[in-house]
Amino acid sequence: MKKLFIMLTALLTISLSACSQANKTTETKDMKVLVAYFSASGTTRGVAQQLAEVTGGTLHEIKPEQPYTDADLDWTDKQSRSSVEMKDKNSRPAITAKLQDMKDYDVIYVGFPIWWYTAPTIINTFMEAYDFQGKTVIPFATSGGSSIKKACQDLKAAYPNVNWKEGKLLNRVSAEELKKWVKSNN
């Protein structure tokens, strides 16, 4: 009788453990994903659209209230809008179309082009517009030649209470590569 009781207890423990694991898998699959991005030239937009498809996430453009012109983006002109913004660590370009349902998202991918080796200051505007407590935030970027490393370090330092996952540079990325990266973040 004692052996039967021990076996039944062991079976019940294994069953409960299996159910617990199944619930964790379901919870991960049921997480609501947002792919928010800023794109000055359209490159980051293309990657964000692919990422939203792969994740089944909602796509949201981080739009500047005042759109950037080609002259604004001339990084060789020290007086261009982007140069001035990037020199000023307190710059927070205004954005339009604030999300009303940010509280509903569990995982937020934040995409941007690399400017001066880091994220454009409009990303700070986005990060400061919402409460990211309890959410996972994953940066991604596009760049003509810089890595995402400094941008990730800067974001983690500026927003230490955010649950950051490792960011990735996604230049000319395939759907398969995106799937593999998304899976590694689960």
N, C-alpha and C positions, 0 to 999 in steps of 0.2 A: 504494500500500500504506500509506504514511504517513497519507494522508487517511482511509482506511478505519479505521485504528487510532484516529485522533483522533475520528472519528464514533462508533465503538463505545465509546470512553472517555466521550464526552459523553452518549451514551444510557444507559450504566451509571450515571453520576453522577445524571442526571435520575431514573432509576428508583429508585435508592437514596434520593434526596431525597423522592420521592413516598411510598415505603414508610415513611420516617421520619415524614412528616406524618400518614399514615394511623394509625400507632401512637400518635401524640399524641392524635388524636381518639378512638381506642379507649380509651386510658388515661383520658381525661376522662369518657367515658361509663361506664367500669367503676368509677369511684370510689364508695366506699361512703359514704352520707350519713346523718348523725344529725340529727334535729330535737329538740333538748332545750329544754324551756321550763318557766318558773315562771309560774303563773297564780293570782292571789288571788281573782278574781271570775269567771273563765271566759272573759273576753274574749281573752286571749292564747292560751288553750287552743284556741279556735276557729280562730285564725289559724295556729297550729302544726299543727293537723290538716290544714288546707288545704295548707300548705307541704309537709308530709310526703307528701300525695297528689301534688302537682306534681313533687316531686323523686324520688319513689319511695323516700324515706328512711324510716328507723326512727324512730318517735315515742317520746320518753322524757320523762316528767314529772319535773321537779326538785321533789320533794315535801318540804316541811318536816316534820321529825320531830314537831313540835307544830304542828298546823294553825292557821291564822290565823282568828280569829273576826271578826265585824263590828266589835266593840269594839277589837280589835287593829289594825284597818285604819283607824280614825278619825284621819285626818291632822290634824284640828282639835284633837285632844287631845294635848297635849305629853307626856303620860304613857302614851299608848297604846304597845303593843309595837312597831309599825312606826315610830313617831316616835323612840322610844328607840334602836332598832336603827340607824336612819338617821343619828342624831346621833353614834353611836359608830363611827368608821372601822374599828375592829378587830372589830366584830360579825360573827360567822360562825354564823348559825342552822344547827343540825344538819339534815342531809337524810337521807332514807331511800332505799332501793332504788339503791344504788351499782351502776353498770354494771361488769360483769366483762369486757366485750369492747371497751372504748374503743379499745384498740390497733388494732382492725380497721377503724375509721372514718377516712376521709381528709378529709371536709368536715363540720364541725359548725356548724349554725345554732343560736344560743343566743337564746331569746326570753324576754321579760319585760315587765311593765308599768313605765312610768316612775314612779319614786317620788322626790320631791324633786329633780327634773330629772336623775336618774341611774338606774342599775340598782339594784334592791334588794340588800341585802348578802348575801342567799342566793345570788346569782349569784357572788359571791366564793367562797363555800363550794364551789360547783360547780367553778369555775375552778381552785381549789387542790386539788381531790380527784383530778385526773388530770394526766397528762403530755400536753401538746399539741404536743410537738416533732414537726415534719414534717406537721402538720395545718393545714388552713385553717379559721379560725373566723370566722363571719359573724353579727354581732348583728342582731336585729330586735326591735321593741318595739311596744307599743300605749300610747296615752296619751289622756287627756281634753283635753289642750291643750298639752303640752310637746313639744319636739322630741327627737330621739335624739342630737343632736350632743354634748351634755355627757357623756352616758352612754358614747358611743364614745370620747371623749377620756379619760375616767376609766379605762375598761377598758384602753385602749392604754398609759396611763401605769402602771397597776398591774401589767400583764402584758406588758412590752415584748418578750419573747422569743417571743410568740405571733404567728403569721402571720395578722394581722387583715385582713379585707376590709371595705369600706365597709358600714356598717349602714344599716338603713332602718326608718322608722316605717311600720307596716302596718295602719293603721286602716281598717276597711271596704274592704278590698282585694278586687278580683275575681280569679278564677282566671287570667284573661288577664294582668292586671298582675303577679301572682306569677310566672307563666311568664316574662314579659319580664325581671323582676328576677333570677330564678334564672339565666336565660341570660346576663345581663350579668356574672354572677359566675364564669362558666366561663372 
